[in-house]
């Protein structure tokens, strides 16, 4: 109709010309939730992932477990550096976790440096146990045969262990008093010498040991071996320990066949009881420091208390280190009337004799072996 004012159209519900307040609040809540989730991710998930990467993820994921590796743990470094070395070698999975657990367990600064044989993929407990105990000791093996003298022992020890022979002999041939507190029988040994008391055996000597350490090992072994020897027979004939070892050392050097040791011992006992000169070739060889198939006449005239061709009774001290078999033979000699023995066989066997006439016959036979 003309003249009427047109009405403004009303917007329907489907119109996009406006937003009600409720819808705006909903959008704001949604945005808030999104921002909150993002914050959670930033504050929780990201640090958790970073922590996983730091403390859990292996430093070397491609390491094959169970492989033996040699690891040198440096001296004077902290747990962090040690953990790095272990991780680099593949021994542990994660250096940071190792460092953290070491701190929590209170073992910081207690891990010992050195060279270790470890394996890849070891557990924390296994590695710590090894590093707290320290690296395995390094040993040298030295074998001392029966009948060796101090000089021969010293040379063998120097060769196997690197201990200077002159250092060893300087201590063993005059400083028995250094060891007498633990081994009282050494107080009165001849010239302070340990000759005869350094027990022949195979020893494992810790790297870095000195002459005194090796000597102490040998004396301890002598004590242990002697404890199993019944010395009743020897003491019943008036022998003290030094005399007993001296006699055993002659048996060791004279007997070349094992089952002849008790017989050789019986000859020495029999000659002592009769007051005869012992006339033991091994005592001369000890003085001249040579082993001769047959002694020379001038050898028998040597002026020495060890010359049993000139001096009655036992020499003043042992002439070598007797083994257990010779100690036992001296403690339980054979029951014989022999007063002579002569080497008469290439295998080292002797002919034993009760009379001088038998001795002369055996001596002629001996020329076939030692012309």
Secondary structure, 3 states (H helix, E strand, C coil): CCCCCCCCCCCCCCCCCCCCHHHHHHHHHHHHHHHHHHHHHHHHHHHHHHHHHHHHCCCCCCCCCCCEEEEEECCCCCHHHHHHHHHHCCCCCCHHHHHHHHHHCCCCCCCCCEEEEEECCCCHHHHHHHHHHCCCCCEEEEECCCCCCHHHHHHHHHHHHCCCHHHHHHHHCCCHHHHCCCCHHHCCCHHHCCCCCCCCCEEEEECCCCHHHHHHHHHHHHHHHHCCCCCHHHHHCCCCHHHHHHHHHHHHHHCCCHHHHHHHHHHHHHHHHHCCCCCCHHHHHHHHCCCCCCCCCCHHHCCCCCCCCCCCCCCCCCCCCCCHHHHHHHHCCCCCCCCEEEECCCCCCEEEECCHHHHHHHHHHHCCCCC
